[in-house]
Amino acid sequence: MEQLAGRLRRQLSLLLTLVGTSLAIAVPGHTGSVPTGQGSGATVGGSSILTIGASSLGSEELIGSNSPNATVDPLTGEVTLTLAAQQSIDTVASQILLGLQSTNPSLYAIITTLLEINLGSLSAAGPTGEGNEDAQTIDEVAAAIVSAIVNGESVTLVSSQGTLTIAAPVAVTGALSEILVASQGTALAQANPSPVLVTSAVFTPVGGTPMVMPLRGTLDQIANAAGFLAASFAAGLTPSQVATFTEMALVGVDYVDLVELFNAVSGLLPAQSQPQETVVDATQLEAAIQAYNRILDETDPAALVTLGEFEDFVVLGRSLQQLRAAVDTQTASD
């Protein structure tokens, strides 16, 4: 499975020539992950997207640039492109947006809209939705929801926008989770399959029609998806706004890693009245590449196999790679 996941990482590195590198800006630590089954600690072996910046000299946090067309502020990590490189990346961004609008509308909505899930900020939702005597951070609320689902409990969050309820997962009679992948003509099954459970997340907006999102997977997968849904709801977002990322969480990508990726790609390519007006923030692109690479590095190999069939994740990575490549195009270097 580890060898298979390694091959998949190279494919997920977005079907393009990908070059590995160390990250330019240290990614902050986090809490609130699903208790079990998350993060293999596997390295990508040269399959991640080349970042714009680069650190060197072992553990020393010296920050430089991987591109002659970019500079990186060693104190802030801010990335600045040459005029030609900025023009090149903006042109590619406009082309990407035209494609995503018709082929991946959910991803298009996220990548063109500035949204944020700040895990450290106070939650806009709680068990009662009243008062702030027991005010919690978004991270604490999400972690509590994960713990409750793992313990077989139903959960409800209430905020000014409505109610989010996730029922306790129940087992599907006789069903076991099994991931089958083709490898040189041979089907490989996941070792020690876990029981498949089902439940649903129901969002009832104030004065509106309930929206039902079915959740199916192992207990850890459902808890992980519940954690992401809770974090986004506590940040004031609706389940429909984060549906494609919830699906990634249900696959098994650590929901905190997904929050980092969501924050980095939200509004990365802002939709303008004229496509050619799209301006890409190179520092935000750097953060998005790092967040994407982190998922390739740390996601469980079995979950990574499933991600290979998840179109939005693959298309997102391909888009990031195209944007990164535009920094070093011949036009930009002239």
C-alpha positions as a printed Julia matrix, in Angstrom:
334×3 Matrix{Float64}:
   0.0    0.0     0.0
   2.85   2.4     0.83
   4.42   1.8    -2.59
   1.04   2.3    -4.23
   0.49   5.53   -2.31
   3.92   6.71   -3.39
   3.01   6.22   -7.03
  -0.29   7.97   -6.45
   1.44  10.97   -4.9
   3.39  11.36   -8.11
   0.13  11.23  -10.08
  -1.58  13.6    -7.64
   1.28  16.01   -8.02
  -1.01  16.88  -10.66
  -0.11  14.96  -13.7
   2.68  17.4   -14.38
   6.4   17.42  -13.73
   6.63  18.16  -10.03
   9.78  18.96   -8.11
  10.08  18.52   -4.34
  11.49  21.17   -2.04
  11.45  22.22    1.59
   8.81  24.71    2.62
   9.61  28.4     2.65
   7.51  29.46    5.61
   7.05  27.38    8.72
   3.47  26.11    8.98
   2.06  26.71   12.48
   1.21  23.77   14.69
  -2.41  22.82   15.24
  -4.76  20.84   17.43
  -8.11  19.21   16.98
  -7.29  16.35   14.61
  -9.29  13.15   14.57
  -7.91  10.91   17.33
  -6.98   7.95   15.15
  -6.27   7.08   11.56
  -4.94  10.45   10.43
  -1.51  11.34    9.14
   0.94   8.71    8.0
   4.02  10.9     8.28
   5.06   9.63    4.85
   7.25  11.85    2.72
   6.32  12.73   -0.81
   9.66  11.7    -2.25
   9.95  14.6    -4.67
   6.35  14.65   -5.8
   5.07  17.88   -4.27
   4.59  21.17   -6.07
   7.65  23.39   -6.18
   7.13  26.32   -3.86
   8.14  29.86   -4.77
  10.31  30.23   -1.68
  12.79  27.85   -0.1
  14.49  27.39    3.27
  18.04  26.08    3.51
  20.83  24.98    5.86
  18.98  22.23    7.62
  16.89  23.37   10.55
  17.86  27.02   10.24
  14.93  29.09    9.05
  16.71  30.96    6.27
  14.23  31.96    3.62
  15.08  32.6     0.0
  13.55  32.24   -3.44
  13.29  29.26   -5.74
  12.76  31.56   -8.7
  14.83  34.33  -10.31
  11.51  36.1   -10.87
  10.54  36.28   -7.2
  11.89  37.62   -3.93
  10.88  36.49   -0.46
  11.03  38.75    2.58
  12.99  36.73    5.18
  11.07  38.33    8.07
   7.48  38.19    6.84
   7.62  35.52    4.12
   5.95  37.94    1.7
   6.56  36.98   -1.93
   7.08  39.68   -4.56
   7.17  38.9    -8.29
   8.75  40.81  -11.13
   6.3   42.73  -13.28
   6.65  40.2   -16.12
   6.11  37.25  -13.78
   3.02  38.88  -12.25
   1.58  39.49  -15.7
   2.3   35.9   -16.68
   0.66  34.44  -13.58
  -2.39  36.68  -13.95
  -2.86  35.56  -17.55
  -2.75  31.9   -16.5
  -5.16  32.64  -13.65
  -7.72  34.06  -16.08
  -7.46  30.92  -18.22
  -7.89  28.69  -15.17
 -10.99  30.59  -14.05
 -12.64  30.21  -17.44
 -12.2   26.45  -17.23
 -13.24  26.03  -13.59
 -16.44  28.01  -14.02
 -17.93  25.35  -16.26
 -16.13  22.17  -15.17
 -15.75  22.58  -11.39
 -18.31  25.15  -10.18
 -17.93  24.3    -6.47
 -14.17  24.78   -6.62
 -14.67  27.94   -8.69
 -16.94  29.4    -6.0
 -14.32  28.84   -3.3
 -11.31  30.01   -5.27
 -13.03  33.26   -6.27
 -14.61  34.13   -2.9
 -12.68  35.41    0.09
 -13.71  33.26    3.06
 -11.92  32.21    6.23
 -12.13  29.62    8.98
 -10.04  31.09   11.79
  -9.64  28.24   14.26
  -8.37  30.58   16.95
 -11.28  33.02   16.85
 -14.42  32.78   18.98
 -17.08  30.5    17.62
 -20.24  31.99   16.15
 -22.08  28.78   17.07
 -22.59  26.71   20.18
 -24.78  23.99   21.69
 -27.44  26.59   22.53
 -26.45  29.56   20.41
 -27.22  31.84   23.38
 -24.91  33.94   25.49
 -21.13  33.82   25.64
 -20.45  32.67   29.19
 -19.01  29.45   27.83
 -17.57  31.05   24.7
 -15.22  28.71   22.87
 -12.88  29.04   19.96
 -13.77  27.48   16.64
 -11.0   24.93   17.15
 -12.46  23.88   20.52
 -15.95  23.55   19.11
 -14.75  21.42   16.2
 -12.67  19.19   18.5
 -15.66  18.7    20.79
 -17.85  17.68   17.85
 -15.22  15.18   16.69
 -15.02  13.68   20.18
 -18.8   13.39   20.44
 -19.14  11.62   17.09
 -16.31   9.22   17.98
 -18.22   8.44   21.19
 -21.37   7.64   19.21
 -23.29  10.77   20.16
 -25.5   13.1    18.13
 -24.49  16.76   18.04
 -26.24  20.06   17.4
 -24.82  23.54   16.87
 -26.96  26.67   16.8
 -26.02  30.07   15.48
 -27.72  33.16   14.12
 -27.82  31.57   10.67
 -29.59  28.38   11.77
 -28.96  24.91   13.18
 -26.49  22.18   12.21
 -27.31  18.69   13.48
 -25.25  15.54   12.91
 -26.89  12.34   14.08
 -24.92   9.57   15.75
 -23.48   7.27   13.05
 -25.01   3.81   12.72
 -23.47   0.74   11.13
 -24.53  -0.47    7.71
 -25.45  -4.1     8.22
 -22.84  -6.41    6.75
 -20.82  -3.6     5.17
 -17.06  -3.21    5.56
 -15.0   -0.39    4.17
 -12.81  -1.59    1.34
 -10.65   0.49   -0.96
  -9.87  -1.26   -4.22
  -7.29   0.17   -6.57
  -5.83  -1.15   -9.78
  -2.08  -1.66   -9.74
  -0.58  -3.27  -12.82
  -3.77  -5.23  -13.37
  -4.06  -6.42   -9.76
  -6.75  -5.32   -7.32
  -5.41  -4.5    -3.87
  -7.76  -4.36   -0.89
  -7.29  -2.29    2.24
  -6.01  -4.41    5.11
  -8.23  -4.81    8.19
 -11.3   -3.07    6.8
 -13.47  -1.16    9.28
 -17.25  -1.22    9.51
 -19.06   1.27    7.3
 -21.26   3.73    9.15
 -23.82   6.22    7.89
 -25.37   9.38    9.2
 -26.38  12.78    7.89
 -25.61  16.41    8.6
 -28.72  18.57    8.47
 -28.44  22.33    8.15
 -31.67  24.19    8.85
 -31.36  27.89    8.02
 -33.51  30.35    9.95
 -36.83  30.44    8.13
 -35.49  28.24    5.35
 -35.61  24.71    3.97
 -33.36  22.08    5.63
 -30.35  20.89    3.63
 -29.32  17.26    4.15
 -25.76  16.05    3.55
 -25.34  12.24    3.81
 -22.11  11.06    5.44
 -20.85   7.53    4.86
 -17.54   5.98    5.86
 -15.61   4.69    8.84
 -16.17   6.26   12.24
 -12.94   8.26   11.92
 -13.89   9.52    8.46
 -17.32  10.67    9.59
 -15.88  12.29   12.71
 -13.29  14.07   10.6
 -15.94  15.4     8.2
 -18.04  16.46   11.19
 -15.05  18.37   12.55
 -14.65  20.29    9.31
 -18.39  21.0     9.07
 -18.43  22.22   12.67
 -15.41  24.47   12.13
 -16.89  26.02    9.0
 -20.33  26.46   10.6
 -18.75  28.05   13.68
 -16.98  30.45   11.31
 -20.31  31.55    9.85
 -20.24  29.44    6.68
 -22.98  27.15    5.43
 -22.41  23.48    4.52
 -23.12  24.25    0.86
 -20.21  26.71    0.79
 -17.74  24.04    1.92
 -19.31  20.92    0.42
 -16.34  19.93   -1.75
 -13.92  20.28    1.19
 -16.27  18.28    3.41
 -16.04  15.46    0.89
 -12.23  15.6     1.13
 -12.55  15.4     4.91
 -14.83  12.38    4.54
 -12.11  10.69    2.49
  -9.83  11.06    5.51
  -7.75  14.19    4.98
  -7.17  15.73    8.41
  -9.77  18.48    8.78
  -7.27  20.94   10.27
  -5.02  20.52    7.22
  -8.09  21.11    5.08
  -8.87  24.32    6.97
  -5.36  25.57    6.13
  -5.85  24.71    2.46
  -9.34  26.22    2.4
  -8.1   29.5     3.86
  -5.21  29.65    1.41
  -7.22  29.0    -1.76
 -10.31  31.04   -0.84
 -10.24  34.16   -2.97
  -6.9   33.17   -4.5
  -8.22  33.98   -7.98
 -10.78  36.75   -7.42
 -13.41  37.0   -10.12
 -13.34  40.45  -11.75
 -15.68  42.19  -14.17
 -13.01  41.6   -16.8
 -11.09  38.28  -16.69
  -7.81  40.0   -17.56
  -8.11  42.05  -14.37
  -7.55  38.99  -12.15
  -4.56  39.61   -9.9
  -2.94  36.72   -8.03
  -1.34  37.37   -4.64
   1.96  35.49   -4.83
   2.21  35.2    -1.03
  -1.22  33.58   -0.88
  -0.25  31.25   -3.73
   2.81  30.23   -1.72
   0.6   29.44    1.27
  -1.78  27.4    -0.92
   1.08  25.35   -2.39
   2.46  24.65    1.09
  -0.97  23.61    2.39
  -1.52  21.31   -0.59
   1.94  19.78   -0.18
   1.25  19.18    3.52
  -1.79  17.1     2.6
   0.24  15.05    0.13
   2.88  14.54    2.81
   0.73  13.68    5.79
  -2.48  12.06    4.59
  -2.89   8.37    5.25
  -1.85   6.32    2.18
  -5.27   4.67    1.84
  -7.01   8.05    1.9
  -4.51   9.34   -0.63
  -5.5    6.54   -2.98
  -9.13   7.66   -2.81
  -8.14  11.29   -3.3
  -6.66  10.3    -6.64
 -10.22   9.86   -7.89
 -11.54  13.09   -6.37
 -11.67  15.53   -9.24
 -11.78  18.82   -7.33
  -8.65  17.94   -5.33
  -6.72  16.91   -8.43
  -7.9   19.94  -10.44
  -7.0   22.25   -7.57
  -3.49  20.87   -7.47
  -3.13  21.1   -11.23
  -4.23  24.72  -11.07
  -1.68  25.51   -8.36
   1.03  23.85  -10.43
   0.08  25.86  -13.51
   0.18  29.09  -11.52
   3.56  28.19  -10.04
   4.96  27.28  -13.47
   3.81  30.65  -14.84
   6.25  32.39  -12.5
   9.16  30.88  -14.41
   7.87  31.01  -17.97
  10.19  32.35  -20.68
   8.08  35.49  -20.91
   8.47  36.13  -17.21
  12.23  35.61  -17.28
  12.86  37.92  -20.23
